Amino acid sequence: MPADIGIPASPFAAYPQLVITELDSRVAEWRADTEGCANVVHFNNAGSSLPPRQVLDAVIDHLRLEARIGGYEAAGQAASSLAEVPASIAALINADRSEIALVENATRAWDMAFYSIPFVPGDRIITGVAEYASNYLAFLQLRAQRGVEIVVCPDDSTGQIDVDALERLCDRSTRLIAITHVPTNGGLVNPAVEIGRIARAHEILFLLDACQSVGQLPIDVEAIGCDFLSATGRKFLRGPRGTGFLYANRTTTAGLHPPFIDLHAATWTGRDEYHLATDATRFENWESFVAGRLGLGVAAEYALAIGLDVIEERILQLSSCLRSELAAVPGITVRDKGVRQSGIVTFSHDRVAPAAIRDALRLRSINTSVSDRASTRLDFDGRGIQDVVRASVHYFNTEDEVATLIAAIREIVGAP
Ligand SMILES: Cc1ncc(COP(=O)(O)O)c(C=O)c1O
């Protein structure tokens, strides 16, 4: 993990020539694996990344097999590969395969964890300013239904969760700390390890939304000490859409019952009884996008083969370069905060609206997205921001693509 996340003058200034050459050939390899690189300049990896061909092949091959021999029969034929998917995901976050539930997306993973907690009136949930909308909506629902209290931990002066304030907020009625690791609307990485230390010290459940961090930086659930972690397939992990997973610590979450179950999560053992699966599969459901699951496993293996340290370092080079280039464009304000930063780069212009910038970029085959206040209302309201352009880089992007993006933005906003 890079110790210094400052902005270098040039993305590879710190690298000797030999390393540049090696890196160039690896980037060329990653791009050759990525069909979309020939069509678009893709800076929407926080939305949905471009999959490598290995992922695409796994999905399409399985769909073809289903069409040829039947869906159940195809799943039977792929049984050994399917059985390895949880192991690949577990390796990605240093978990045990029995702690992984494969589900449809990050929201479903998060919900299965959240709604398994038997909150009672007066329980407190501590969350962060930049918590994702769907999570906050669930807090509001439980506040209305069960009388829980929502406590928002402030950010510190750098913009990340204020861990000293968090420590002070923890009390005997705090039932859950639910934090987003990398917020959807800005480039910071919240201090998950410090938050986990506080949660453990106070014996409070810790649910980490790692939707934007899995696939872009190393994650170790043991070091973090979270009880649950939710993630999606399609973003920085470069897996198929409609896939996600939940990590549920086998010891600390063992007593938690999923909010709903089916004949996969539990076995109907007698007229009036059932046995719940004892591993994390109790959070899954029977019917699934089998081809997608296979693709998700391949995506995890692909990321592991590159190395999450390498991925993070490369992303930081490109995102730092992009931030400094953006800051030099008249009228542009880079909106990212935090001590440790990620591949999500957000900015706005003093005259041209974010949606207009995104749409004009799209016409030039450059993909970005817009984060608006509906996804992180507390944070944007606190900063007086309506929306921002989000340009999210991945390791297969290039410094030429950064230059292309900057030139296009200058043209769109009429900057010299
Ligand atoms: C921080 C964060 N959490 C959760 C989600 C929801 O993920 P999904 O759409 O896979 O349910 C998103 C999606 O953008 C996100 O950015």
The ligand as an SDF file (V2000), in Angstrom:
LIG
                    3D

 16 16  0  0  0  0  0  0  0  0999 V2000
  -21.1130    3.2900   -1.4490 C   0  0  0  0  0  0  0  0  0  0  0  0
  -22.1660    2.4680   -2.1350 C   0  0  0  0  0  0  0  0  0  0  0  0
  -22.8700    1.5750   -1.4320 N   0  0  0  0  0  0  0  0  0  0  0  0
  -23.8160    0.8110   -1.9960 C   0  0  0  0  0  0  0  0  0  0  0  0
  -24.1150    0.9420   -3.3290 C   0  0  0  0  0  0  0  0  0  0  0  0
  -25.1980    0.0750   -3.9130 C   0  0  0  0  0  0  0  0  0  0  0  0
  -24.6380   -0.9430   -4.7120 O   0  0  0  0  0  0  0  0  0  0  0  0
  -25.5630   -1.8500   -5.6220 P   0  0  0  0  0  0  0  0  0  0  0  0
  -26.0990   -0.9510   -6.6840 O   0  0  0  0  0  0  0  0  0  0  0  0
  -24.6720   -2.9260   -6.1410 O   0  0  0  0  0  0  0  0  0  0  0  0
  -26.6480   -2.3880   -4.7650 O   0  0  0  0  0  0  0  0  0  0  0  0
  -23.4220    1.8610   -4.1130 C   0  0  0  0  0  0  0  0  0  0  0  0
  -23.7450    2.0250   -5.5340 C   0  0  0  0  0  0  0  0  0  0  0  0
  -23.3450    2.9310   -6.2050 O   0  0  0  0  0  0  0  0  0  0  0  0
  -22.4020    2.6390   -3.4990 C   0  0  0  0  0  0  0  0  0  0  0  0
  -21.6950    3.5380   -4.1930 O   0  0  0  0  0  0  0  0  0  0  0  0
  1  2  1  0
  2  3  1  0
  2 15  2  0
  3  4  2  0
  4  5  1  0
  5  6  1  0
  5 12  2  0
  6  7  1  0
  7  8  1  0
  8  9  2  0
  8 10  1  0
  8 11  1  0
 12 13  1  0
 12 15  1  0
 13 14  2  0
 15 16  1  0
M  END
$$$$
